[in-house]
Amino acid sequence: MKEKDEIRKKLLRETSKCRACRFCVDVCPTYQALEGVETLTSFGRMQTLRYLLLGTLELDDAMIYALYSCLQCGRCEVVCKSKGQNLEIANIIHEGRTLLCPVE
């Protein structure tokens, strides 16, 4: 249980570093394929993850879909790093979905 608490704290720390510049939105292939649903972008997923961890949102099928629809392609990280943010977005999303909704 302590390990999960540490991961949760780390994810909250990391998601709070996002400056919400949204440069990552335009390069996200799921955003492009699904005609502009911001929840299905790296920014949207980071916000969803943050609010799930804070307890503001409840985990449901839509939230699970948002987290698991990430292709882990890394395009968001490239643009994030080029803008000086340097977040490991794919890893944050991966760790978040593993913590909140592990596949059994």
C-alpha positions as CSV (number, residue, x, y, z in Angstrom):
1,M,0.0,0.0,0.0
2,K,2.9,2.4,0.8
3,E,4.3,1.8,-2.7
4,K,1.0,2.9,-4.2
5,D,0.9,6.0,-2.1
6,E,4.4,6.9,-3.2
7,I,3.4,6.4,-6.9
8,R,0.3,8.5,-6.4
9,K,2.3,11.4,-4.8
10,K,4.9,11.2,-7.6
11,L,2.1,11.3,-10.3
12,L,0.5,14.3,-8.6
13,R,3.8,16.1,-8.5
14,E,4.5,15.3,-12.1
15,T,1.0,16.3,-13.4
16,S,1.2,19.6,-11.5
17,K,4.3,20.5,-13.5
18,C,2.3,20.8,-16.7
19,R,1.9,24.5,-17.7
20,A,-1.2,23.8,-19.8
21,C,0.4,25.3,-22.9
22,R,-1.5,22.6,-25.0
23,F,1.2,22.4,-27.7
24,C,1.0,18.6,-27.2
25,V,-2.6,18.6,-28.3
26,D,-2.0,19.2,-31.9
27,V,0.5,16.4,-32.3
28,C,-1.6,13.7,-30.6
29,P,-2.7,11.1,-33.1
30,T,-5.8,10.1,-31.1
31,Y,-6.9,13.8,-31.0
32,Q,-6.4,14.0,-34.8
33,A,-8.3,10.7,-35.5
34,L,-11.2,11.5,-33.2
35,E,-11.8,15.0,-34.5
36,G,-10.7,17.2,-31.6
37,V,-11.8,15.5,-28.3
38,E,-9.4,17.2,-25.9
39,T,-9.9,14.5,-23.2
40,L,-8.1,12.1,-25.6
41,T,-4.9,14.2,-25.8
42,S,-1.9,14.0,-23.6
43,F,-3.0,17.3,-21.9
44,G,-6.5,15.9,-21.4
45,R,-5.2,12.6,-20.1
46,M,-2.8,14.4,-17.7
47,Q,-5.7,16.5,-16.3
48,T,-8.0,13.4,-16.1
49,L,-5.3,11.5,-14.2
50,R,-4.7,14.4,-11.9
51,Y,-8.4,14.8,-11.0
52,L,-8.8,11.1,-10.6
53,L,-5.9,11.0,-8.2
54,L,-7.3,14.0,-6.3
55,G,-10.7,12.3,-6.0
56,T,-12.4,15.1,-8.0
57,L,-13.4,12.6,-10.7
58,E,-14.6,9.1,-10.2
59,L,-13.1,6.3,-12.3
60,D,-15.6,5.0,-14.9
61,D,-15.5,3.5,-18.3
62,A,-15.0,6.9,-20.0
63,M,-12.0,7.7,-17.8
64,I,-10.5,4.3,-18.4
65,Y,-10.9,4.7,-22.1
66,A,-9.3,8.1,-22.0
67,L,-6.2,6.7,-20.2
68,Y,-5.9,3.5,-22.3
69,S,-6.5,5.2,-25.7
70,C,-3.0,6.7,-25.4
71,L,-0.8,5.1,-28.0
72,Q,2.4,5.9,-26.1
73,C,3.9,7.2,-29.3
74,G,5.9,10.0,-27.5
75,R,5.0,12.8,-29.9
76,C,3.7,14.8,-27.0
77,E,7.0,14.4,-25.2
78,V,9.0,15.7,-28.1
79,V,7.0,18.9,-28.3
80,C,6.9,19.2,-24.5
81,K,10.7,19.0,-24.4
82,S,11.0,21.5,-27.3
83,K,9.0,24.0,-25.3
84,G,11.2,23.6,-22.2
85,Q,8.9,21.6,-20.1
86,N,10.6,18.1,-20.3
87,L,7.7,16.0,-18.9
88,E,7.8,12.3,-19.5
89,I,4.1,12.3,-20.4
90,A,3.9,8.8,-21.8
91,N,5.4,7.4,-18.7
92,I,3.1,9.4,-16.4
93,I,0.1,8.2,-18.3
94,H,1.4,4.6,-18.2
95,E,2.0,4.7,-14.5
96,G,-1.3,6.4,-13.8
97,R,-3.3,3.8,-15.7
98,T,-1.4,1.0,-14.1
99,L,-2.1,2.4,-10.7
100,L,-5.8,3.3,-11.2
101,C,-7.0,0.6,-13.5
102,P,-4.6,-2.3,-13.8
103,V,-5.3,-5.0,-16.4
104,E,-5.7,-8.4,-14.8
